[in-house]
Amino acid sequence: MSDHLALILQGGGAGPYTAPLLIPSLALAETGARVEVVAYPEFRPEGLELEDAREFDEFVTRSLRELVGSGTWDRITFIAKSRGTLYLAAMSEPLPCDQVEAIWVTPLLGFDYVRQGVLAKSWRSLVVAGGADPYHDIDAHSAVCRELQAEQLVIADANHGLVVAGDVLRTVSGFQALAEASLAFASHA
């Protein structure tokens, strides 16, 4: 059994098997991690406001506890995208290992509490963004990466799904860069 657990916290509109989450997950699995998807309640954007997500957070916390409690871990890596970064930044659940790290995919760093939560955790991090993502706050991204000394990847002209609209070859090239950055990140224990 692996002593490295990787937990996927998906975005609101994209499941765990879309390229922005699948690629880092495969990289972690390739380097020996046990990869698990943290269960979410049925996502209803119209019924779940960002400012009052307690019910959502409680559900995710229960799911997280079950997965973390399923073994003894020397290393836990989170792969969080978009909405998953909202939860992860605010998460206060204690984790039973000393080496915790995160791959933040299209993190919503424009929200103060997300930025502050990421910084407060001070985990080793890889921060991934699309250069054309309307949610990408370049100043917040740069500040967080500088403060954490985080590894980073900004895919030029890519949107929130890390797709370069109208250009499949540049999209695939961006996903290759994500794979390389993820493998490099996963390989450092």
Contacts in CASP RR format, 6 or more apart in sequence:
PFRMAT RR
TARGET T0000
AUTHOR 0000-0000-0000
METHOD contacts of the structure
MODEL  1
MSDHLALILQGGGAGPYTAPLLIPSLALAETGARVEVVAYPEFRPEGLEL
EDAREFDEFVTRSLRELVGSGTWDRITFIAKSRGTLYLAAMSEPLPCDQV
EAIWVTPLLGFDYVRQGVLAKSWRSLVVAGGADPYHDIDAHSAVCRELQA
EQLVIADANHGLVVAGDVLRTVSGFQALAEASLAFASHA
1 34 0 8 1.000
1 71 0 8 1.000
2 32 0 8 1.000
2 33 0 8 1.000
2 34 0 8 1.000
3 72 0 8 1.000
3 73 0 8 1.000
3 74 0 8 1.000
3 75 0 8 1.000
4 28 0 8 1.000
4 31 0 8 1.000
4 32 0 8 1.000
4 33 0 8 1.000
4 34 0 8 1.000
4 73 0 8 1.000
4 74 0 8 1.000
4 75 0 8 1.000
4 76 0 8 1.000
4 77 0 8 1.000
5 33 0 8 1.000
5 34 0 8 1.000
5 36 0 8 1.000
5 67 0 8 1.000
5 68 0 8 1.000
5 71 0 8 1.000
5 73 0 8 1.000
5 75 0 8 1.000
5 76 0 8 1.000
5 77 0 8 1.000
6 25 0 8 1.000
6 28 0 8 1.000
6 29 0 8 1.000
6 33 0 8 1.000
6 34 0 8 1.000
6 35 0 8 1.000
6 36 0 8 1.000
6 76 0 8 1.000
6 77 0 8 1.000
6 78 0 8 1.000
6 79 0 8 1.000
7 35 0 8 1.000
7 36 0 8 1.000
7 37 0 8 1.000
7 38 0 8 1.000
7 64 0 8 1.000
7 67 0 8 1.000
7 68 0 8 1.000
7 76 0 8 1.000
7 77 0 8 1.000
7 78 0 8 1.000
7 79 0 8 1.000
8 16 0 8 1.000
8 21 0 8 1.000
8 25 0 8 1.000
8 35 0 8 1.000
8 36 0 8 1.000
8 37 0 8 1.000
8 38 0 8 1.000
8 79 0 8 1.000
8 80 0 8 1.000
9 38 0 8 1.000
9 60 0 8 1.000
9 78 0 8 1.000
9 79 0 8 1.000
9 80 0 8 1.000
9 81 0 8 1.000
9 83 0 8 1.000
9 84 0 8 1.000
9 85 0 8 1.000
9 87 0 8 1.000
9 88 0 8 1.000
10 16 0 8 1.000
10 21 0 8 1.000
10 37 0 8 1.000
10 38 0 8 1.000
10 40 0 8 1.000
10 81 0 8 1.000
10 83 0 8 1.000
10 84 0 8 1.000
11 21 0 8 1.000
11 80 0 8 1.000
11 81 0 8 1.000
11 82 0 8 1.000
11 83 0 8 1.000
11 84 0 8 1.000
12 43 0 8 1.000
12 45 0 8 1.000
12 82 0 8 1.000
12 83 0 8 1.000
12 84 0 8 1.000
13 43 0 8 1.000
13 82 0 8 1.000
13 83 0 8 1.000
14 20 0 8 1.000
14 21 0 8 1.000
14 81 0 8 1.000
14 82 0 8 1.000
14 161 0 8 1.000
15 21 0 8 1.000
16 22 0 8 1.000
16 25 0 8 1.000
16 37 0 8 1.000
18 161 0 8 1.000
19 161 0 8 1.000
19 162 0 8 1.000
19 175 0 8 1.000
19 178 0 8 1.000
20 81 0 8 1.000
20 105 0 8 1.000
20 106 0 8 1.000
20 128 0 8 1.000
20 161 0 8 1.000
20 162 0 8 1.000
20 178 0 8 1.000
21 79 0 8 1.000
21 81 0 8 1.000
21 105 0 8 1.000
23 175 0 8 1.000
23 178 0 8 1.000
23 179 0 8 1.000
23 182 0 8 1.000
24 79 0 8 1.000
24 103 0 8 1.000
24 105 0 8 1.000
24 126 0 8 1.000
24 178 0 8 1.000
24 182 0 8 1.000
24 185 0 8 1.000
24 186 0 8 1.000
25 35 0 8 1.000
25 79 0 8 1.000
26 179 0 8 1.000
26 182 0 8 1.000
27 179 0 8 1.000
27 182 0 8 1.000
27 183 0 8 1.000
27 185 0 8 1.000
27 186 0 8 1.000
28 35 0 8 1.000
28 77 0 8 1.000
28 79 0 8 1.000
28 182 0 8 1.000
28 186 0 8 1.000
29 35 0 8 1.000
30 183 0 8 1.000
30 186 0 8 1.000
31 183 0 8 1.000
31 186 0 8 1.000
31 187 0 8 1.000
33 75 0 8 1.000
33 77 0 8 1.000
33 186 0 8 1.000
36 67 0 8 1.000
38 60 0 8 1.000
38 63 0 8 1.000
38 64 0 8 1.000
38 67 0 8 1.000
39 59 0 8 1.000
39 60 0 8 1.000
39 63 0 8 1.000
40 56 0 8 1.000
40 59 0 8 1.000
40 60 0 8 1.000
40 63 0 8 1.000
41 55 0 8 1.000
41 56 0 8 1.000
41 59 0 8 1.000
43 83 0 8 1.000
48 55 0 8 1.000
48 56 0 8 1.000
50 86 0 8 1.000
50 111 0 8 1.000
53 86 0 8 1.000
53 87 0 8 1.000
56 87 0 8 1.000
57 87 0 8 1.000
57 90 0 8 1.000
57 91 0 8 1.000
60 87 0 8 1.000
61 91 0 8 1.000
61 93 0 8 1.000
64 91 0 8 1.000
64 93 0 8 1.000
65 93 0 8 1.000
68 76 0 8 1.000
68 95 0 8 1.000
68 96 0 8 1.000
69 96 0 8 1.000
72 96 0 8 1.000
73 96 0 8 1.000
73 97 0 8 1.000
74 97 0 8 1.000
74 98 0 8 1.000
74 99 0 8 1.000
75 97 0 8 1.000
75 99 0 8 1.000
75 100 0 8 1.000
75 101 0 8 1.000
75 189 0 8 1.000
76 95 0 8 1.000
76 97 0 8 1.000
76 99 0 8 1.000
76 100 0 8 1.000
76 101 0 8 1.000
77 100 0 8 1.000
77 101 0 8 1.000
77 102 0 8 1.000
77 103 0 8 1.000
77 186 0 8 1.000
78 88 0 8 1.000
78 100 0 8 1.000
78 101 0 8 1.000
78 102 0 8 1.000
78 103 0 8 1.000
79 102 0 8 1.000
79 103 0 8 1.000
79 105 0 8 1.000
80 87 0 8 1.000
80 88 0 8 1.000
80 102 0 8 1.000
80 103 0 8 1.000
80 104 0 8 1.000
80 105 0 8 1.000
80 107 0 8 1.000
81 105 0 8 1.000
81 106 0 8 1.000
82 105 0 8 1.000
82 106 0 8 1.000
82 107 0 8 1.000
82 108 0 8 1.000
82 135 0 8 1.000
82 160 0 8 1.000
83 108 0 8 1.000
85 104 0 8 1.000
85 105 0 8 1.000
85 106 0 8 1.000
85 107 0 8 1.000
85 108 0 8 1.000
85 114 0 8 1.000
85 118 0 8 1.000
86 108 0 8 1.000
86 111 0 8 1.000
86 114 0 8 1.000
88 102 0 8 1.000
88 104 0 8 1.000
89 107 0 8 1.000
89 113 0 8 1.000
89 114 0 8 1.000
89 115 0 8 1.000
89 116 0 8 1.000
89 117 0 8 1.000
89 118 0 8 1.000
89 121 0 8 1.000
90 113 0 8 1.000
90 114 0 8 1.000
90 117 0 8 1.000
99 189 0 8 1.000
100 121 0 8 1.000
100 123 0 8 1.000
101 123 0 8 1.000
101 124 0 8 1.000
101 125 0 8 1.000
101 185 0 8 1.000
102 118 0 8 1.000
102 121 0 8 1.000
102 123 0 8 1.000
102 124 0 8 1.000
102 125 0 8 1.000
102 126 0 8 1.000
103 125 0 8 1.000
103 126 0 8 1.000
103 128 0 8 1.000
103 182 0 8 1.000
103 185 0 8 1.000
104 118 0 8 1.000
104 125 0 8 1.000
104 126 0 8 1.000
104 127 0 8 1.000
104 128 0 8 1.000
105 128 0 8 1.000
105 162 0 8 1.000
106 128 0 8 1.000
106 129 0 8 1.000
106 130 0 8 1.000
106 133 0 8 1.000
106 135 0 8 1.000
106 136 0 8 1.000
106 160 0 8 1.000
106 161 0 8 1.000
106 162 0 8 1.000
107 114 0 8 1.000
107 118 0 8 1.000
107 127 0 8 1.000
107 129 0 8 1.000
107 141 0 8 1.000
108 114 0 8 1.000
108 135 0 8 1.000
109 115 0 8 1.000
109 118 0 8 1.000
109 137 0 8 1.000
109 140 0 8 1.000
109 141 0 8 1.000
109 144 0 8 1.000
110 135 0 8 1.000
110 137 0 8 1.000
110 140 0 8 1.000
115 140 0 8 1.000
115 143 0 8 1.000
115 144 0 8 1.000
118 125 0 8 1.000
118 144 0 8 1.000
118 148 0 8 1.000
119 144 0 8 1.000
119 147 0 8 1.000
119 148 0 8 1.000
122 148 0 8 1.000
123 148 0 8 1.000
124 148 0 8 1.000
124 150 0 8 1.000
124 188 0 8 1.000
125 145 0 8 1.000
125 148 0 8 1.000
125 150 0 8 1.000
125 151 0 8 1.000
126 150 0 8 1.000
126 151 0 8 1.000
126 152 0 8 1.000
126 153 0 8 1.000
126 181 0 8 1.000
126 182 0 8 1.000
126 185 0 8 1.000
127 141 0 8 1.000
127 144 0 8 1.000
127 145 0 8 1.000
127 150 0 8 1.000
127 151 0 8 1.000
127 152 0 8 1.000
127 153 0 8 1.000
128 152 0 8 1.000
128 153 0 8 1.000
128 154 0 8 1.000
128 155 0 8 1.000
128 162 0 8 1.000
128 178 0 8 1.000
128 181 0 8 1.000
129 136 0 8 1.000
129 141 0 8 1.000
129 152 0 8 1.000
129 153 0 8 1.000
129 154 0 8 1.000
129 155 0 8 1.000
130 136 0 8 1.000
130 154 0 8 1.000
130 155 0 8 1.000
130 156 0 8 1.000
130 157 0 8 1.000
130 158 0 8 1.000
130 159 0 8 1.000
130 160 0 8 1.000
130 161 0 8 1.000
130 162 0 8 1.000
131 138 0 8 1.000
131 154 0 8 1.000
131 155 0 8 1.000
131 156 0 8 1.000
131 157 0 8 1.000
131 158 0 8 1.000
132 156 0 8 1.000
132 157 0 8 1.000
132 158 0 8 1.000
132 159 0 8 1.000
132 164 0 8 1.000
132 165 0 8 1.000
133 158 0 8 1.000
133 159 0 8 1.000
133 160 0 8 1.000
133 161 0 8 1.000
134 159 0 8 1.000
134 160 0 8 1.000
135 160 0 8 1.000
136 154 0 8 1.000
136 160 0 8 1.000
138 154 0 8 1.000
141 152 0 8 1.000
141 154 0 8 1.000
144 150 0 8 1.000
145 151 0 8 1.000
145 152 0 8 1.000
151 181 0 8 1.000
151 184 0 8 1.000
151 185 0 8 1.000
153 177 0 8 1.000
153 178 0 8 1.000
153 181 0 8 1.000
155 162 0 8 1.000
155 164 0 8 1.000
155 174 0 8 1.000
155 177 0 8 1.000
155 178 0 8 1.000
156 164 0 8 1.000
156 170 0 8 1.000
157 164 0 8 1.000
157 165 0 8 1.000
157 167 0 8 1.000
157 170 0 8 1.000
158 164 0 8 1.000
158 171 0 8 1.000
158 174 0 8 1.000
159 165 0 8 1.000
162 171 0 8 1.000
162 174 0 8 1.000
162 175 0 8 1.000
162 178 0 8 1.000
163 171 0 8 1.000
164 170 0 8 1.000
164 171 0 8 1.000
164 174 0 8 1.000
END
